[in-house]
Amino acid sequence: MNYLNSLVTIAAVFVATGNVFADSSEYLVATKTIPLKGVPGKLDHLAVDSKGQRLFVCNKPNNTLDIVDLKTGSLVKQIPDQGKVSGVTYAEDLDMVYVGNGAGVCNAFNGKDYSLVFSTPAAGADNVHYHSGNKMVYVGHDEVLSELDAKTGKINHAFALPGSVHGFKIDKKAGKIYAVLTKASLIAVLDIAKHEITDKFPLTLSDAGSPVAHDADNGLLFVGCPKMKPMVVVFDTKTGKEIASVVIPAGIDDLHFDSKRNRLYASCSDSALVVIEKVGDKYEVVAKLETPKDSRTCVWSKGTLYLGVPKQEGKDGPEVRIFEARPVVEGQPSSTQSN
């Protein structure tokens, strides 16, 4: 076999195994890196205040909630004593920040001076999300999803779940919450008004789910599976059935749907940030950006993706890397605004 034929054969093998990707700059372009302070270890979730141009970072190894000024690209404050800080969400209408701490509480802070507004017990608190329609904060902790009054922290209701909850999405229009149960390998569908579980979608294509993204217009759920069979599984929310899947690198911990470009972004601890699109009748990884190991969490905000990167050798602390989506959509707000 001559040299040219060898190259053709090798290229064919790469295509067949899915290892050839488009130039990643067609999808995401790195624009800025913002240094943080802290010790080595995996960062956890992030949230964006689009109006105030702030980024909130769960600096878990440091037990701090870090506040970043996106206008200046600098760390402006670290709120200490946030034990095992895991989840964070921001309520723009109330100007309050909510933090789920694995040490056992959901804390709320005033967005102006960062004073503590309330601290509600929540054993094993993880992800948190705010519902602007009913002014409630939802916090997942162990086998419970608690509904808290966003102003007082009073527990309005506690959904008892048939498994441990990690990722969940609020569908405000439908009045539902889709909660991914990591140990029961299913998605529990919660009716917000009735305070009950109305359906369960079994996850069979992989071993366990974690983060979840939602395409409300097309009635699709995308569930990231990080471990034994790393993939993103696509569900039809009308039928509760798995309709597609795509293999990804291991360790996915955040997954976001870009409705303007009809694609997904997945941050994986196995040194990869991947872009997924539907090609024909299948979902495919169309771009893969190499990232430092354990860069597993990110947040998506109108046109911009913010990736949490743990402390690297020779650096003073962890950092946030910022990527702008391509193509730029006409009329797209500035990169610090929420989607």
C-alpha positions, 0 to 999 in steps of 0.5 A: 500500500503506497503512502497516499493510500495509507492516508486515505485509509487512516482518514476513513478509519477516523471518520468511521470511528467518529474522531474527525470533527469540524474546526471547533472555531466554527462553533465556539471561540475562546475569548477570555480567561478570568483567574480566580483564587483557591486550592486545587479541586473540582469547581461546581456549578455557575450562574449568570446575572445578565443585567448586572453582568456578574458570574457566580461560581461554586468554588467547591474546593475553597468552600466559597461562592465567587463573584466575578465582574464580567465587565472588568473580567475580575474576581470581586468577592468570595463569600466564605463558609459555603461548605461543599458549595454545589449549586447556584441560581440567580433571581434577577427580579429579586436581586438574590443569589441562592446557593445549595451547599452539600454541607446541609443548607440552601443559603440566600444572599442579597445581590447588592451587599451579599448579606445573608437573607436566609439559611434553610436546612437541606441535607446534601443540597446540590442543584438549585433553580429559581422559578420567577412565575411563582417566586419559589426556589427549588433545591435538590437534596438526596431523595427530596426536591424542596420548594422554598419561598424565595423571599423567606426560605420557608419550605412550601413543599417537599417532593419525596422522590423514588431516588437521588436527584441531581439535575432538574429543569423547570418548564414554567409554561407547562408547570412541570419539573423534570428531575433526573434521578441518578440512582433510580435511572429515570426522570421523574415528572413533577406537577408544580401546582398539584405537588405530585409526581405525574409520570416517570421516564425510564432511562435504559440506554445508559446506567445513570443520568445527571445533567439535563437540558430542555428544548421546550419548543420541540418537546425534547429532554436531553439527559447527560450520562457521565459514567459507565456508558457516557452519552446524551440520551434524548427523550420525547416529553410527550411519550416519555420514550428514549428516541436517540442517543449520542456517545460523548466523553466521560464525566459530563456534569453540565449540559445546555441547549442553544435554541438559536443554533439548535445545538447542545454544549456538554462539559465533561471531566474527561478533558472535553467540551463538546458540541452536539447537533442533529445531523439528518435523523441522528445526533452527532458530536460535531466539535470537540474542544480539549480542556483541562481535566475535570473542567466539568461544569459550565453555564450558557448565557445568550451566545456565551458559554462560561467554563469552570476550570480547576487550578492548574500547575503554576496558577494561583487558583482556578479560572473561568474560560469564556467562549463565544458561539458561532455563528453570531446570531443577528440581533444577539444580545451581548455575551453577558446576557442570559438565554 
